[in-house]
């Protein structure tokens, strides 16, 4: 121990002298070391342009700051640069080293370099809600940490050196403490994802391994930045997260308040460090690394998030006084805005405490601030899946805000926030698309879009630097874009309509029913042009009833659908009956309700809801602003039974259906078999008022934009008209009918509505879409479609679908399997067919 003391004291002096003479820490690194992530993120957009040759460790610090602030687009660009630098360096990350003793001292070995970069990517996917990608990346990092030694190249090469050299320079056999830190992070992330996926057994295994982990390992010279407790705090924080996700709140609190094991080795190094604190050379080294002599300031970044997790555990276990004081301290810290997840969660938690204290107004204020932070972060996500997934774990904020507003009697505001919290997939899924197709964006609109995006970029930079709300500062360009191209503007400006604006979109004499669900809370809003009413509904047995109802409807025969259907009526319909009044009702579902054929819900008198309501559905109320404006001509394009190169995929019934419908329509064009190509549809669709597409449809639940209609391939296109490609069409159709298998399905992500083929046609310009929710009987489909087209010219699409369904019921096909799969999404022109 005496020899070790002498060696370490000598080493501390040498290291202090090295830092004093080299002073190699940059301002960017100092800011990150202090936890001032927001200032670094604010400068990130200009840093690369002004200093493209900045050192690798400064690029890493910038990436770390962008990730913490949740500027995801900038982070991914930064990581691309960092990974290119590492690849050019032979696969070695070149860290900031306080010992300038040659490149090998600064190079991490390849396993450590891969883990360092992989961990950052994993966190980015995790924060964006892309859990599959996060799980894959984290599992790779865990394997690296389990199977490899994390050493510098210099350390690795000198492990076989003489005992004296190895002793004096403290060459480790293995950087076990650092590996444990990566293991703790990945175990926690993997367990959290597995809980989200419902795999509790796998998550429990992660918890057991975390609990057994020795958190007393010494972490080396980096302890001067507060990393003595890094492993303990990381382990405790992830355990708390996992226990909270499992609703084991006391276990979470115990994890955050557990005393840290302290090894004799650590005690010795703490003594050495205490001596160093009064050493001028050590102070100079600390000042160079962090720009501050305040050790607690240096440790801030490492300890801030665990502090928050403790207060969250206090809140969940009912220790409200402690949680309130803790949240107030966190929100008073200027650097909190640089911690993306902490900031909105602290605002949400503080609002929940205000609710518990009976202060509804204060709670609403906190919740509204949290929503602004969440929506600001989501703007920086560029991938469609990321934008849809991002709000998955944040819906509780909208739920609590909506509930508080309803209890305060502010029903109109609650309605607007319900729409704002769920009607974002149509907007967000396309906001980042760089090309909307030549036909979709005309020259003037493209110029307006370019001007708007340039202004948004400038405002984002100023917002980060000055701390103002970007939503209040881009009105001029936004107003011009909205006036010239409202559909395009809706994709890039994320409009938040007021309740009055939404009500004005509802046709006279109609009612709109909008559902909003998060967890066990279910709200329904009934709105017409004069009034908005809110209802808090019961969710008891709702999920089971939806599943049983759908399964029973997919098989003809029997009445197994009736019992779960009655539960659905009691939960979703009966409480609203008086408020709805009129027969024409537009329903805006949420979550699993998108899979529900409302027309087939049984009523108390033995009939069905279609007997009482004439139903259409919408992905959001805001969509009403952009549909129902095409002229209702009768130019019909009927496409049937494309040649897919496989006789088993032939649809002779669909071909006969298309021919029959075309014969009954004076201005009709028919494309069958080999003529039913993707190219033909793309070229001719815009010249027709009605599109009838009788072909196979496929739904991809993992990537809804890859869902497709299957058409005949040709020399120009592959025959798969995907949802993403449908967005690029330019239609003037009052109606699109998708007479195919499950064409109305899409993936429902938490917080957003269904994304699939139906949504694509709405954006491309169609007013209304008729599509199916399950595999439909071929003969029944043909019969229903022909009846639908016979009635539509007189009564319009919504009433015609209801009338066709009624005809099938009267013809003996009484089971809902035959007639209830098809539903109408959207609304035909107010002056359209049958008006």
CORVEN-V514291 format. One record per helix or strand of 2 or more residues. SS is the DSSP state (A for helix, B for strand). FROM is the first residue (numbers start at 1). TO is the last residue. If there is no record, write none. Layout:
[[SS;FROM;TO] [SS;FROM;TO]]
This chain:
[[A;2;22] [A;27;33] [A;37;50] [A;56;69] [A;72;88] [A;103;106] [B;107;108] [A;110;128] [A;131;147] [A;153;157] [A;163;168] [A;176;196] [A;200;212] [A;220;225] [A;227;245] [A;249;257] [A;264;277] [A;280;290] [A;295;316] [A;320;332] [A;334;338] [A;340;356] [A;360;378] [A;384;407] [A;411;422] [A;425;431] [A;443;466] [A;470;472] [A;475;484] [A;486;493] [A;499;505] [B;511;518] [B;521;527] [B;532;537] [A;542;553] [A;561;580] [B;584;588] [A;591;595] [A;598;600] [A;609;611] [B;614;618] [A;621;626] [B;636;642] [A;647;649] [A;652;663] [B;668;673] [A;678;687] [B;690;694] [B;697;698] [A;704;706] [B;708;710] [B;720;722] [A;723;726] [B;735;738] [B;746;747] [B;755;756] [A;757;764] [B;768;772] [A;778;795] [A;797;810] [A;816;819] [B;822;826]]
